[in-house]
């Protein structure tokens, strides 16, 4: 049952969390209620991978230049309780910026929105997973990668002790009511830990509770008045959440329901110490 409104909810096999269609709250699926998969070794701390690698199908497309981007905008059309106005425009603006100002090739910018007619470009959970894999697959020195998400975010109680606030953050794909959201542990494993030396990832996320949605070890919070504060977000369990030598920066327009703020998260300890 939903942890907020107590409505009955159905979780897909293997889901770690499920979103309620009545109140949009995300509820953790207990370990007894989900299948356990052994997908081999994860990055960094040698733990089991959280998801199977969603390799892009031939129809998925996408170029393989040194500059690559995945831009996701979801309006959640026809859902009165959560329909958004701005995500599609966010994606269009970001694409223009990357291609016209920063030299990203058009075929190296993957766009997933719920206005796309191509099924491979719908921002479903599986398509977003494949897009994340495409973004970092075979990354090498000199690559510049961008991940943008504009849509709904959520929180769910943490179940592995790697969150200082006791909550996992999540991004909600267009089919999150059926397939569940994508948790920060999964996002970290997909696009942060594979980054090798010389690779830079910039993630721009406009969603609620998105300040730590990449699970990066350091965070800088900037208030509306321009005051900033660094925080060490490394889990007390010692779990590795960093890259494999590359650099990752998250810029988040985050809302906790009470205030809006800008947040920069990074894996670069030199920024933290200075």
FIVEX-276832 format. One line per field, with one value per residue (C-alpha): residue number from 1; residue in one letter; y, x, z. Coordinates in Angstrom, 1 decimal, always signed. Each point is the difference from the previous one (the first is absolute). Layout:
pos <- NUM	...
code <- A	...
py <- Y	...
px <- X	...
pz <- Z	...
This chain:
pos <- 1	2	3	4	5	6	7	8	9	10	11	12	13	14	15	16	17	18	19	20	21	22	23	24	25	26	27	28	29	30	31	32	33	34	35	36	37	38	39	40	41	42	43	44	45	46	47	48	49	50	51	52	53	54	55	56	57	58	59	60	61	62	63	64	65	66	67	68	69	70	71	72	73	74	75	76	77	78	79	80	81	82	83	84	85	86	87	88	89	90	91	92	93	94	95	96	97	98	99	100	101	102	103	104	105	106	107	108	109	110	111	112	113	114	115	116	117	118	119	120	121	122	123	124	125	126	127	128	129	130	131	132	133	134	135	136	137	138	139	140	141	142	143	144	145	146	147	148	149	150	151	152	153	154	155	156	157	158	159	160	161	162	163	164	165	166	167	168	169	170	171	172	173	174	175	176	177	178	179	180	181	182	183	184	185	186	187	188	189	190	191	192	193	194	195	196	197	198	199	200	201	202	203	204	205	206	207	208	209	210	211	212	213	214	215	216	217	218	219	220	221	222	223	224	225	226	227	228	229	230	231	232	233	234	235	236	237	238	239	240	241	242	243	244	245	246	247	248	249	250	251	252	253	254	255	256	257	258	259	260	261	262	263	264	265	266	267	268	269	270	271	272	273	274
code <- X	X	X	X	X	X	X	X	X	X	X	X	X	X	X	X	X	X	X	X	X	X	X	X	X	X	X	X	X	X	X	X	X	X	X	X	X	X	X	X	X	X	X	X	X	X	X	X	X	X	X	X	X	X	X	X	X	X	X	X	X	X	X	X	X	X	X	X	X	X	X	X	X	X	X	X	X	X	X	X	X	X	X	X	X	X	X	X	X	X	X	X	X	X	X	X	X	X	X	X	X	X	X	X	X	X	X	X	X	X	X	X	X	X	X	X	X	X	X	X	X	X	X	X	X	X	X	X	X	X	X	X	X	X	X	X	X	X	X	X	X	X	X	X	X	X	X	X	X	X	X	X	X	X	X	X	X	X	X	X	X	X	X	X	X	X	X	X	X	X	X	X	X	X	X	X	X	X	X	X	X	X	X	X	X	X	X	X	X	X	X	X	X	X	X	X	X	X	X	X	X	X	X	X	X	X	X	X	X	X	X	X	X	X	X	X	X	X	X	X	X	X	X	X	X	X	X	X	X	X	X	X	X	X	X	X	X	X	X	X	X	X	X	X	X	X	X	X	X	X	X	X	X	X	X	X	X	X	X	X	X	X	X	X	X	X	X	X	X	X	X	X	X	X
py <- +0.0	+3.6	+1.4	+3.3	-0.6	-3.8	-0.7	-3.5	+0.1	-2.7	-0.3	-1.6	-3.0	+1.2	+3.6	+1.7	+2.7	+0.8	+3.3	+0.3	+1.1	+1.8	+2.2	-0.4	-1.1	-2.5	-3.1	-2.4	-3.6	-2.3	-2.4	-2.9	+1.3	+0.5	-2.4	+0.0	+0.0	-0.7	+2.2	-0.4	+2.5	+3.7	+2.9	+1.3	-2.1	-3.3	-0.2	-1.7	+2.2	+1.5	-0.6	-1.9	+2.1	+1.3	+0.0	+2.1	-1.9	+0.8	+2.1	+2.2	+1.7	+2.9	+1.1	-0.8	+3.4	+1.3	+2.3	-1.9	+1.0	-1.6	+2.6	-1.2	+2.1	-1.4	+1.9	-3.1	+1.0	-0.8	-0.5	+2.9	-0.5	+0.4	+1.4	+2.4	+2.9	+0.7	-3.2	-0.2	+3.6	-0.7	-2.8	+2.2	+2.8	-2.4	-1.6	+3.5	+0.9	-3.2	-0.1	+3.7	+1.2	-3.0	-2.0	-3.2	-1.9	-0.3	-3.8	-0.2	+1.7	-2.5	+1.5	-1.9	+1.8	-1.1	+2.0	-2.3	-2.4	-2.4	-2.6	-0.1	+3.7	-0.2	+0.6	-3.4	-1.6	-2.5	+2.7	+2.3	-2.9	-0.7	+3.7	+0.1	-3.0	+1.5	+3.2	-1.6	-3.1	-0.1	+3.4	+1.0	+2.9	+3.3	-0.9	+2.7	-1.4	+1.7	-1.5	+2.1	-0.9	+2.3	-1.6	-1.5	-1.1	-2.0	-1.4	-3.5	-1.4	-1.3	-3.8	-0.4	+2.6	+2.2	+3.2	+2.5	+1.2	-3.6	+0.7	-1.1	+2.5	-1.0	+1.2	-0.8	-1.3	+0.4	-3.6	+0.3	-0.9	-3.4	-0.6	+2.0	+2.9	-0.1	+0.2	+2.0	-3.2	-1.2	+3.3	+0.2	-3.5	+0.8	+3.3	+0.9	-3.0	-0.9	+3.4	-0.6	+2.5	+3.0	-0.3	+2.8	-0.4	+3.0	-0.9	+2.7	-1.2	+2.0	-2.1	-0.1	-1.7	-0.1	+1.5	-3.4	-2.0	-1.0	-1.1	+2.1	+0.3	+3.8	+2.6	+3.8	+1.7	+3.6	+2.0	+2.7	+2.6	-1.5	-1.6	-3.4	-3.0	-3.2	-3.3	-3.4	-2.5	-3.1	-2.8	-1.2	-3.6	+0.7	-0.8	+1.4	+2.5	+1.6	-0.4	-2.2	+2.9	+2.5	+3.1	+0.3	+3.2	+0.3	+3.3	-0.3	+2.4	-1.7	+0.5	-1.7	+1.3	+2.9	+1.9	+0.1	-0.1	-0.6	-3.0	-1.1	-3.5	-1.5	-2.8	+2.3	+0.2	+3.0	+2.1	-1.1	+0.7	+3.5
px <- +0.0	+1.0	+1.9	-1.8	-3.6	-0.3	-1.3	+0.7	+2.9	+1.5	+3.8	+1.6	+2.3	+3.4	-1.1	+1.7	-2.7	-3.4	-1.9	-3.6	-2.5	-2.2	+2.5	+3.2	+1.9	+2.8	+0.0	+2.9	-0.6	+1.2	+2.8	-2.3	-2.3	+2.5	+2.1	+3.8	+2.2	+3.6	+1.4	+3.6	+2.3	-0.8	+2.5	+2.2	-0.9	-0.5	-3.6	-2.7	-1.3	-3.4	-1.3	+0.9	+1.8	-2.7	+2.0	-1.5	-1.7	+1.0	-3.2	+1.1	+2.5	+2.3	+3.5	+3.3	+1.8	+2.2	-2.9	-3.2	-3.2	-3.3	-2.8	-3.2	-3.2	-3.2	-3.3	-2.0	-2.8	-3.6	+0.9	-1.8	+1.7	+3.5	+0.0	+2.9	+0.4	+3.7	+2.0	-0.3	+1.1	+2.9	+1.2	-0.3	+2.0	+2.7	+0.3	+0.4	+2.7	+2.0	-0.1	+0.2	+2.4	+1.9	+0.4	-1.9	-0.8	-3.8	+0.2	+1.8	-2.9	-2.7	-3.3	-2.7	-3.3	-3.7	-0.7	+2.2	-1.8	+3.0	-0.5	+3.8	-0.1	-2.8	+1.4	-1.0	+2.0	+1.7	+0.8	+1.5	+2.1	+1.2	+0.7	+2.2	+1.9	+0.4	+1.4	+2.9	+0.6	+3.6	+0.8	+3.6	+2.4	-1.3	-3.7	-2.5	-3.3	-3.3	-3.0	-3.1	-3.3	-3.0	-3.0	-1.1	+2.2	-0.8	+1.4	-0.3	+1.4	+3.6	+0.5	+3.7	+1.4	+1.8	-2.1	+0.8	-3.6	-1.4	-1.7	+0.8	-0.8	-1.6	-1.0	-3.4	-0.2	-3.2	-1.0	+1.0	-3.5	+0.3	+3.8	+1.1	+2.5	+3.8	+1.8	+3.2	+2.0	-0.8	+0.8	+3.3	+0.9	-1.1	+1.6	+2.4	+2.1	+0.9	+1.7	+3.7	+2.9	-0.4	-3.8	-2.3	-3.7	-2.2	-3.5	-2.8	-3.1	-3.1	-2.2	-1.1	+2.5	+2.7	+2.9	+1.6	-1.6	+3.4	+1.3	+3.1	+2.3	+0.1	-2.7	-0.1	-3.3	-0.5	-2.9	-2.0	+2.1	+3.2	+1.3	+1.6	+0.9	+1.9	-1.1	+1.8	-2.6	+2.1	-1.9	+1.1	-0.1	+3.0	-1.8	+1.8	-2.1	+2.6	+1.3	+2.7	+2.3	-2.2	-1.8	-3.8	-1.9	-3.7	-1.8	-3.4	-3.0	-1.3	-3.1	-0.7	-3.6	+1.0	+2.7	+1.7	+3.8	+2.8	+2.2	+3.3	+1.2	+3.3	+2.4	+3.1	+1.4	+2.2	-3.1	-1.2	+3.3	+0.2
pz <- +0.0	-0.6	+3.0	-0.2	-1.0	+0.6	-3.5	-1.4	-2.5	-2.2	-0.4	-3.1	+0.5	+1.1	+0.8	+2.9	+0.3	-1.4	-0.5	+1.1	-2.7	+2.6	+1.9	-2.0	+3.1	-0.5	+2.2	+0.6	-1.0	+2.8	-0.7	+0.5	-2.7	-2.8	-1.9	+0.7	-3.2	-0.1	-2.8	+0.9	+1.6	+0.3	-0.2	+2.8	+3.1	-1.7	+0.9	-2.2	-2.8	+0.6	-3.5	-3.1	-2.6	-2.3	-3.3	-2.7	-2.9	-3.6	-0.4	+2.9	-2.1	+1.1	-1.2	+1.8	+0.0	+2.9	+1.0	+0.8	+1.9	+1.2	+0.5	+1.6	+0.5	+1.3	+0.2	+1.3	-2.4	+1.0	+3.7	+1.7	+3.3	-1.3	-3.6	-0.6	-2.5	-0.4	-0.6	-3.8	-0.3	+2.4	-2.4	-3.1	+1.7	+1.2	-3.5	-1.6	+2.6	-0.4	-3.8	-0.8	+2.7	+1.1	-3.2	+0.9	-3.3	-0.5	-0.4	+3.4	+1.9	+1.0	+0.9	+1.9	+0.5	+0.3	-3.2	-2.1	-2.3	-0.3	+2.7	+0.5	+0.9	+2.6	+3.5	+1.4	+2.7	-2.4	-2.5	+2.6	+1.2	-3.6	-0.5	+3.1	-1.2	-3.4	+1.5	+1.9	-2.1	-1.1	+1.5	-0.2	+0.7	-1.3	-0.2	+1.1	+1.1	+0.9	+1.8	+0.4	+1.6	+0.4	+1.7	+3.3	+2.8	+3.1	+3.2	+1.5	+3.3	-0.4	+0.5	-0.1	+2.3	-2.6	+0.5	+2.7	+0.2	-0.2	-3.4	-3.5	-2.7	-3.3	-3.5	-1.4	-3.6	-1.9	+0.9	+3.7	+1.2	-1.8	+0.1	+3.0	+0.3	-0.6	+3.3	+0.6	+0.7	-3.5	-1.6	+1.8	-1.2	-3.6	-0.8	+2.9	+0.8	-3.6	-0.6	-0.6	+0.3	-2.3	-0.4	+1.2	+0.7	+0.6	+1.2	+0.2	+1.8	+0.6	+2.3	+3.7	+2.4	-2.7	+1.9	+0.6	-2.8	-1.4	+3.5	-0.4	+3.1	+0.3	-0.2	-0.1	+0.8	-1.2	+1.5	-1.7	+1.6	-1.4	+3.1	-0.6	+2.2	-0.7	+1.5	+0.1	-1.3	+0.1	+1.6	+3.5	-1.3	-2.1	-3.2	-3.1	-1.9	-2.1	-3.5	-1.4	-0.4	-1.9	+1.1	+0.7	+0.8	+0.7	-0.2	+1.6	+0.3	+3.1	+2.1	+3.3	+0.1	+2.2	-1.9	-3.4	-0.3	-2.4	+0.8	-1.5	+0.8	-1.1	+0.4	+0.0	+3.5	-0.9	-0.4	+3.4	+1.8	-1.5
